Amino acid sequence: MACISEAKFAEICNGIRYDREKIVKHNPIGTEDEVLLWMLLSCLISFLSLTEMESPCFTGRPNADTYRNAVEFVLDGRRLEHFDPTPHIERMLS
């Protein structure tokens, strides 16, 4: 199983923040927070090489909280060291 460091997680969040305008412009699927959290989840799924069976599934229409919870789910047990992703996510969304 692939794991992620806090430094790599922060790098991904910072990259999304840097490209936020382009990401939101080309992915008009919901609110800005939903789009950015969706992108973060997608990046994590790719970076961690998750299979379809390991990737979160959603019922109904996902919202920002759904994506945030999915990010936590994906990180669970896949962190190289213990870290709180919340400050990085909040900075990405601000």
Secondary structure, 3 states (H helix, E strand, C coil): CCCECHHHHHHHHHHHHHCHHHHHHHCCCCCHHHHHHHHHHHHHHHHCCCCCCCCCCCCCCCCHHHHHHHHHHHHCCCECCCCCCHHHHHHHHC
